Amino acid sequence: MNSWIKLVFLLFFGFNFSRLAAQDQHFQRTLHINGRLQFDYEFLKRDLDSDWFNANEFRRLQLDVAGKVAPHFKYKVEVSFAHGTLGFRDVYLKYSAGMWGNLAIGSMAEPTGLDMAESSKYSPFMERAMLTTLQNFRWGNGLHYENFSLYHSRMTLQAALTNNGNNGTGFKDPHLELGHNFSVRTTAAVFRNVTRHSLVHLGVNYAYRPYKDLKFRPENHMGDTYHYVFPDGKNRQTIGFEGVTNYQSFSLQSEYKILRVLNKARKDYRINSFYIMASYFLTGEYRPYKHGTFGRVNPEKDIENGGKGAFEILVRFSKMQFSDDVVSVNPDNPAMIDNWTFGLNWYCTAHIRLMYNYVWTNDGNRMRGYLNGHLIRVQMDF
């Protein structure tokens, strides 16, 4: 067994260590300071309520340092200060082994789908789709593997084995014997024309986690919270499917996810959720694609260079449906939630963005009616 362990170690880590020493003689360590600020207003009201809920917050306030300490070793330490509390985000040491992929230890975003893979700096909507709430948190602390160079860089493979610690306490988990989170995602750009900015992307993901109640808000951050319990629940399994079609300034994207809660009583605790969204740039830009997700939008001519920036219009429909067994043990919660979001983004520069989202939610609440929300964000990152 020890000989096999040594062989795996040599294959993944050792094949280029002989070059590492020579390269390190001329290597200069790097350090980059980055950050983001997202300041939000939310105005929420039920149709049959008399008063509006009016609020503002620093939705995200993050600083990080990142760089290389050796030719094949990268690091990042990212901390969130939003809401006056300290929380970990990306905190890792990563070894890059070229065609063999990257292996990291620490906290990174878990590979659980396309919407979760996209950074909040680049996400077209202010809040991610409802189906992303079927996992604990975007980040997980543990072992992470990623390979973005499969099949001539057209395919990706990501996997993570993480603990159940809380990001606000440094992801400390004193009870590893209670189970881990395992997630894996693979994607393929089955068609891509870089010069015409056209793309067809497909992907699938799977996750297995210890039991936890489900708490979420329907694509706003300060409204009412739904809380679902699953008596006798032991573990959770999710499987998700994703697809994107891009053609120049137009993008059509969708994901479908199924959550099953394994339990001793053999109940069918199941949640089906999906979204479909469309994006169009009025000023001719496009969504840049790399490593199975989307990145920074660069206006053709921003306001600092005599232009008007980039304008993007958006629409997204999300749906979450609960099985009869879930509804029977959560009678005060909706059996189905529909959510429409309409958005307008103004990219003043590549690093400054103004966002507006109108959110309409139908959760079958006859006493209070539909939820209407006006969301506004000022965003800057460096």
C-alpha positions in Angstrom: 0.0 0.0 0.0 2.8 2.4 0.8 4.4 1.9 -2.6 1.1 2.8 -4.3 0.8 5.9 -2.2 4.3 6.9 -3.2 3.5 6.3 -6.8 0.4 8.5 -6.8 2.3 11.2 -5.0 5.1 11.1 -7.6 2.6 11.1 -10.5 0.7 14.1 -9.3 3.3 16.1 -7.4 6.7 14.8 -8.3 6.9 14.8 -12.1 8.1 18.4 -12.3 9.7 18.9 -8.9 13.1 18.5 -10.6 12.4 21.6 -12.7 11.0 23.5 -9.7 14.3 24.1 -8.0 15.9 25.5 -11.2 12.9 27.7 -11.9 12.8 29.0 -8.4 16.3 30.5 -8.8 14.7 33.2 -11.1 11.2 33.2 -9.6 9.8 36.3 -8.1 7.0 35.9 -5.5 3.9 37.8 -6.3 1.2 39.5 -4.2 -2.0 41.2 -5.5 -4.5 43.0 -3.4 -8.1 42.8 -4.5 -11.5 43.7 -3.2 -15.2 44.3 -3.9 -17.9 46.4 -2.5 -21.6 45.9 -3.2 -24.1 48.3 -1.6 -27.8 47.4 -2.0 -31.2 48.9 -1.5 -34.2 46.7 -1.2 -37.9 47.8 -1.3 -40.2 44.8 -0.7 -44.0 44.7 -0.4 -46.7 42.1 -0.5 -49.8 43.0 -2.6 -52.2 42.9 0.4 -49.9 44.5 2.9 -50.1 48.2 3.6 -46.5 48.9 4.3 -43.2 48.5 2.3 -40.1 47.0 3.8 -37.3 49.5 3.0 -33.7 48.6 3.8 -30.1 48.9 2.7 -27.0 47.0 3.4 -23.4 46.2 2.4 -24.3 43.0 0.6 -20.7 42.2 0.1 -17.5 43.9 1.4 -14.5 41.8 0.8 -10.7 42.1 0.7 -8.2 39.5 -0.4 -4.5 39.0 -1.2 -3.4 36.5 -3.8 -0.4 35.4 -5.7 2.4 32.8 -6.1 5.0 31.7 -3.5 6.7 29.3 -6.0 6.3 28.6 -9.7 3.6 25.9 -9.1 2.1 27.1 -5.8 -0.6 29.7 -5.7 -2.4 31.2 -2.7 -5.4 33.3 -1.8 -6.7 34.7 1.4 -10.1 36.4 1.1 -12.1 37.8 4.0 -15.6 39.2 4.1 -16.5 42.2 6.4 -20.2 42.5 5.4 -22.7 43.1 8.2 -19.9 43.9 10.6 -18.8 40.3 10.9 -15.7 38.4 9.8 -16.1 35.5 7.5 -13.8 33.3 5.3 -14.3 33.0 1.5 -11.4 31.8 -0.7 -8.6 30.8 1.7 -6.4 28.2 0.1 -3.0 27.0 -1.1 -3.1 25.5 -4.6 -0.6 23.3 -6.4 -0.8 23.6 -10.2 0.4 20.5 -12.1 -0.3 21.6 -15.6 -2.2 19.0 -17.7 -2.8 17.0 -14.4 -4.9 19.8 -13.0 -4.8 21.7 -9.7 -5.1 20.4 -6.2 -5.9 22.8 -3.3 -6.4 22.6 0.4 -8.5 25.2 2.2 -11.7 27.0 1.4 -13.0 27.4 -2.2 -16.3 27.5 -4.0 -17.8 24.0 -4.2 -18.4 22.7 -7.7 -22.2 22.5 -7.6 -23.4 24.2 -10.8 -23.1 27.1 -13.3 -24.8 29.8 -11.2 -22.7 29.0 -8.2 -19.5 28.9 -10.3 -19.9 32.4 -11.5 -18.5 35.0 -9.1 -20.8 37.7 -7.7 -18.6 40.2 -9.4 -19.8 38.9 -12.7 -23.2 37.4 -12.0 -25.8 39.2 -14.1 -28.5 39.2 -11.4 -28.2 40.6 -7.9 -29.1 37.3 -6.3 -28.5 33.8 -7.5 -31.4 31.5 -8.5 -33.4 29.7 -5.9 -32.0 26.3 -6.7 -28.5 27.4 -5.4 -29.9 27.4 -1.9 -30.2 23.6 -1.9 -26.5 23.6 -0.7 -25.2 24.9 2.6 -23.0 27.7 1.4 -21.1 28.6 -1.7 -17.7 27.8 -0.1 -16.4 24.7 1.6 -13.2 23.9 3.5 -11.3 20.8 2.6 -9.7 19.2 -0.5 -10.4 20.6 -3.9 -9.4 19.3 -7.4 -9.9 21.0 -10.7 -8.8 20.4 -14.3 -9.8 22.9 -17.0 -7.6 21.5 -19.8 -9.4 18.2 -20.7 -10.0 17.5 -24.3 -8.1 20.5 -25.6 -9.6 22.7 -22.9 -13.1 22.1 -24.0 -14.0 20.0 -20.9 -13.7 20.6 -17.1 -13.7 18.4 -14.1 -14.0 19.6 -10.5 -14.4 17.7 -7.2 -14.4 18.6 -3.5 -14.4 16.9 -0.2 -15.3 19.5 2.5 -16.3 19.6 6.1 -19.3 21.1 7.8 -17.6 24.0 9.6 -19.1 27.5 9.6 -17.3 30.3 7.6 -17.8 32.7 10.4 -15.7 30.6 12.7 -13.0 29.8 10.2 -14.7 26.6 9.0 -13.7 24.8 12.2 -15.4 21.4 12.4 -14.7 19.5 15.6 -16.9 16.5 14.5 -15.5 15.2 11.3 -16.9 11.8 12.2 -20.4 13.1 11.5 -19.7 13.3 7.8 -18.4 15.3 4.9 -19.7 17.0 1.8 -18.7 15.5 -1.5 -19.4 17.3 -4.7 -18.3 16.9 -8.3 -19.0 18.8 -11.6 -18.1 18.2 -15.2 -18.8 20.5 -18.1 -18.2 20.5 -21.9 -18.2 23.3 -24.5 -19.7 21.1 -27.1 -19.5 23.9 -29.6 -17.5 27.1 -29.5 -16.6 29.8 -32.0 -14.4 32.4 -30.2 -14.3 35.0 -33.0 -18.1 35.1 -33.2 -18.6 34.8 -29.4 -20.9 31.8 -29.8 -21.1 28.8 -27.5 -23.0 25.7 -26.5 -22.2 24.6 -22.9 -23.5 21.5 -21.1 -22.8 20.2 -17.6 -23.8 17.9 -14.8 -23.1 17.9 -11.1 -23.7 15.8 -8.0 -23.4 16.3 -4.3 -23.8 14.2 -1.1 -24.1 15.9 2.3 -25.1 15.3 5.9 -28.6 16.3 6.9 -29.5 20.0 7.4 -32.8 22.0 7.4 -33.5 24.1 4.3 -33.6 27.9 4.9 -33.8 30.4 2.0 -35.3 33.6 0.5 -36.7 33.7 -3.0 -34.0 35.7 -4.8 -33.9 38.6 -2.5 -31.6 39.0 0.5 -33.6 40.8 3.2 -37.1 39.5 2.9 -39.0 36.7 4.6 -37.2 33.3 5.1 -38.7 29.9 4.4 -37.7 27.1 6.7 -38.3 23.5 5.8 -37.6 20.5 8.0 -37.3 16.8 7.1 -38.0 14.6 10.1 -35.7 11.6 10.4 -33.5 13.0 7.7 -30.0 11.5 7.5 -28.3 12.7 4.3 -29.0 14.8 1.3 -28.3 14.1 -2.4 -28.5 16.6 -5.2 -28.1 16.1 -9.0 -28.1 19.0 -11.3 -28.0 19.7 -15.1 -26.9 22.9 -16.8 -26.9 24.3 -20.3 -26.0 27.6 -22.0 -26.4 28.8 -25.6 -24.5 32.1 -26.4 -24.6 33.9 -29.7 -22.7 37.2 -29.7 -24.7 39.6 -27.4 -27.5 37.1 -26.6 -27.3 34.4 -23.9 -29.8 31.7 -22.9 -29.0 29.7 -19.7 -30.8 27.1 -17.6 -30.2 24.7 -14.7 -32.4 21.9 -13.2 -31.7 20.4 -9.8 -33.2 17.6 -7.7 -32.7 17.3 -4.0 -33.6 14.1 -2.1 -33.3 13.7 1.6 -32.5 10.2 2.7 -34.4 9.3 5.9 -35.2 6.4 8.2 -39.0 6.6 7.6 -38.7 6.0 3.8 -40.5 9.2 3.1 -40.1 10.8 -0.4 -38.6 14.1 0.7 -37.8 15.6 -2.7 -37.5 19.1 -4.1 -37.3 19.9 -7.8 -36.1 23.3 -8.9 -35.0 25.0 -12.1 -34.5 28.4 -13.7 -34.2 29.7 -17.2 -32.7 33.1 -18.0 -32.0 35.3 -21.0 -29.5 38.1 -21.3 -29.0 40.6 -24.1 -26.4 43.5 -24.4 -28.0 46.5 -26.1 -24.5 47.9 -26.8 -23.0 44.9 -28.5 -20.9 43.3 -25.7 -20.9 39.6 -24.7 -20.4 37.3 -21.7 -16.8 36.1 -21.7 -16.5 32.3 -21.1 -13.6 30.5 -19.5 -13.2 27.3 -17.4 -16.8 26.3 -17.5 -18.2 29.7 -16.3 -18.5 33.4 -17.2 -16.2 36.3 -16.3 -15.9 40.0 -16.5 -17.8 42.1 -19.0 -15.6 44.7 -20.7 -17.6 47.6 -22.2 -16.5 48.4 -25.8 -16.2 52.1 -24.7 -16.6 52.9 -21.0 -17.5 56.3 -19.4 -13.9 57.0 -18.7 -13.1 57.0 -22.4 -15.9 59.1 -23.7 -18.4 56.3 -24.1 -21.6 55.3 -22.3 -20.5 51.9 -21.0 -22.4 48.7 -21.6 -26.2 48.1 -21.1 -27.6 44.6 -20.4 -31.2 43.6 -20.1 -32.2 40.4 -18.3 -35.1 38.1 -17.5 -35.2 35.0 -15.3 -37.9 32.6 -14.3 -37.3 30.2 -11.3 -39.5 27.5 -9.9 -39.2 25.3 -6.8 -41.6 22.5 -6.1 -41.9 20.3 -3.1 -43.1 16.7 -2.9 -46.2 15.8 -0.9 -44.2 14.3 1.9 -42.3 17.6 2.3 -45.5 19.6 2.3 -47.2 17.3 4.9 -44.5 18.0 7.5 -44.3 21.7 6.6 -47.9 22.7 6.3 -47.3 26.4 6.9 -44.9 26.6 4.0 -45.7 26.8 0.2 -45.8 23.6 -1.9 -44.5 25.6 -4.9 -42.8 28.9 -5.4 -42.6 30.8 -8.7 -40.2 33.7 -9.1 -39.7 36.2 -12.0 -36.8 38.6 -12.0 -36.3 41.4 -14.6 -33.0 43.2 -14.6 -31.0 46.1 -16.1 -27.3 46.4 -15.7 -25.2 49.4 -16.6 -21.4 48.6 -16.8 -19.9 52.1 -16.4 -16.5 50.5 -16.7 -15.2 47.0 -16.4 -15.0 47.4 -12.6 -18.0 49.6 -11.8 -21.6 48.5 -12.3 -25.1 49.7 -11.4 -27.8 47.1 -11.2 -31.6 47.1 -11.0 -33.8 44.0 -10.4 -37.5 43.8 -10.2 -38.6 40.6 -8.4 -42.1 39.1 -8.4 -42.7 36.0 -6.3 -45.8 33.8 -6.1 -45.8 31.4 -3.1 -49.5 30.9 -2.9 -50.0 33.1 0.1 -53.6 34.2 -0.1 -53.5 36.3 3.1 -50.7 38.6 1.9 -50.6 38.1 -1.9 -47.6 38.2 -4.2 -44.3 39.6 -3.2 -43.0 42.6 -5.2 -39.4 43.7 -4.9 -37.3 46.6 -6.2 -33.5 45.9 -5.8 -30.8 48.4 -6.6 -27.0 47.8 -6.3 -23.9 49.9 -6.7 -20.9 47.7 -7.2 -17.1 48.3 -7.5 -14.2 45.8 -7.5 -10.5 46.2 -7.9 
